[in-house]
């Protein structure tokens, strides 16, 4: 059941990334760009979770997952501060 949930989380993050990117491409609102970049890194985070828990259970990828999540949150925070209008 765990691998299914991990995969669904990764697919949901990817769907959010694609939808935000399409909205950015049509409107040009830069906050949508930063949100899309955040969800791209969250997709990477969820993909690394699948590799960490399912594909390579004996390899610890926790540091890489945390770094991807930290970069995602920092990108979104930067975008929120930069686009303070």
N, C-alpha and C positions, 0 to 999 in steps of 0.2 A: 504494500500500500504506500510505503514511503517513496519509492521511485516514481510512482504515478503522481503523487502530490508535488514532488520536486519538479517533475517535468511540466506539470500544469502551471506551476509558479513561473518557471522560465518562459513558457509560451505566453503567459499573461503579461509579463514584463516586456517581452518582445512586441506583443500586440500594442501595448501602450506606447512603446518607443516609435513604432511605425505610424500610429495614428497621430502622435504629437508631431512627428517629422512632417507628415503630410499637411497638417494644419499650419505648421511653420512655413512650408513651401508655398502655400496658397495665401497666407496673410502677411508673412514677413515679421510677425511679432517675435522679438528676440527672446522673450521669456519662454516661448514654446521651444526654441532651440535649446536653451539650457535644461528644460524639463526633459526633452528628448535625449540629450546627452546623459542626463542622470539615469533615465530608464535603460539606456544602452549599457551603462556600467552595472546597473542592477540585474540586467539580463546576464551579463558576464558573471556576476556574483552567483546567480542561481545555477548557471551552467557549471561553475566551479564546485558548487554544492553537489551537483549530480556526480561529477567526477570524484569528489572527495568521499562521498558516502556509498556510491553504487559501483562505479567503475574500478576505482583504486581504493578500497577500504583500508588498506594497510599504509597508505601514504597520507600524511597530514597536510592538507591544503588550507588549513584554517587561516594562516597568515595571509595568504593570497586572497582568500574570500573577504577577510576583514579589510584589506587594502582596497579592494574593488568597491566595497560598500562605503568606505571612508571617502574615496575619490568621488563617488556618486553624490554623496551628501554635500561634500565641499563644492562640487560643481553647481549643484542646485542653490546652495547658500550664496555662492559668488554671483550667480545669475539674479537672485532676488535682491542682493545688495546693489549690483551694478545697474539694474533696471529699476531704480527707485522712483521714477517719475511720479 
